[in-house]
Amino acid sequence: MEINYQETSNDLLTRIRIHETYGARNIDEWNTDVLKPTAGMKILDVGCGAGKQCFLFSDYTKGQAEIIGTDFSNELLGKANEKLAARGDKNIKFGFMDFNKRFEFEDNTFDLLSSAFAIYYASNLDFTFGEAHRVLKPGGRLFVTGPLPENKQMFYDIIKEATNQLIPPMPGSSRFKGEIYKTIEGKFPKTELLTFENPITFPEVAPFIEYVRASLSEDRKLWTAMFNGKDEYEALIGRITDVATRWLERDGKLVMTKVVGGILATK
Ligand SMILES: C[S@@+](CC[C@H](N)C(=O)[O-])C[C@H]1O[C@@H](n2cnc3c(N)ncnc32)[C@H](O)[C@@H]1O
């Protein structure tokens, strides 16, 4: 399945900021609790975006792990490199890599391959997870996070009420527990599914609408079915704002729960 997905740094960084501001839990802590990366490890981050995970693993290992962050967005790699220059970590490198193509690394190179909200967009799962398996050392771990079908239920309910339209399955959540889990399980001797729930409480409508707008690229398939051009898009945002305002008046707050899955596999 071909999935045309381009993230912008503005949208991605807005969503990260909103999770950090209004979320009850911290996904970074969950990541490091699960993975406990240690000094001396070689780590590959696939679809690293602006480098969030790479900096997290670097901080956790006090700069003692060798970390490579890869993405196919030069814009996001630029942001990652800007932050790297400001922080001065010597153990992190960022580089271009399209996860739909051969990973340019030797077999058995990494102790950990992590991909947060990214690799599940792969066009050919068998190929991409075959590459992930190949570059991991025996005993190395793969950790892939992505949305589960229950993710952001309130978000989709509000859009459904505002548009009177059925919400098509999202490319991420609809495949995560099914095809993606099965593909990984077929290649790795040990695979498990972990879950992380993070209720995001919006005390007012404005940050929720900011989140809706910043989801445009992530939920591209949903949006392109719902509007044509800028005017229709703004009209749609207006209807979503009206519904969100009614819900907020009724309930006193808007609670959208992120329900994230983590597939942890060992080679
Ligand atoms: C939702 S963002 C997550 C970024 C980062 N992992 C984080 O958690 O902040 C998804 C990332 O996947 C990247 N991506 C999508 N398709 C890709 C591909 N074919 N090859 C490499 N990266 C890709 C996007 O550019 C984007 O940076």
The ligand as a Gaussian input file, in Angstrom:
#p B3LYP/6-31G(d) Opt

LIG

0 1
 C        4.734000      11.580000      13.304000
 S        6.364000      11.885000      12.774000
 C        7.295000      11.230000      14.127000
 C        8.667000      11.798000      14.239000
 C        9.478000      11.382000      15.475000
 N        9.738000       9.963000      15.502000
 C        8.811000      11.821000      16.762000
 O        8.317000      10.957000      17.493000
 O        8.789000      13.029000      17.034000
 C        6.636000      10.687000      11.486000
 C        7.986000      10.807000      10.807000
 O        8.122000       9.762000       9.828000
 C        8.841000      10.305000       8.742000
 N        8.619000       9.469000       7.550000
 C        7.451000       9.229000       6.893000
 N        7.672000       8.445000       5.828000
 C        9.002000       8.170000       5.809000
 C        9.853000       7.378000       4.967000
 N        9.364000       6.746000       3.903000
 N       11.166000       7.279000       5.276000
 C       11.671000       7.925000       6.361000
 N       10.933000       8.704000       7.183000
 C        9.612000       8.813000       6.917000
 C        8.292000      11.722000       8.616000
 O        9.115000      12.573000       7.847000
 C        8.194000      12.125000      10.081000
 O        9.394000      12.685000      10.545000

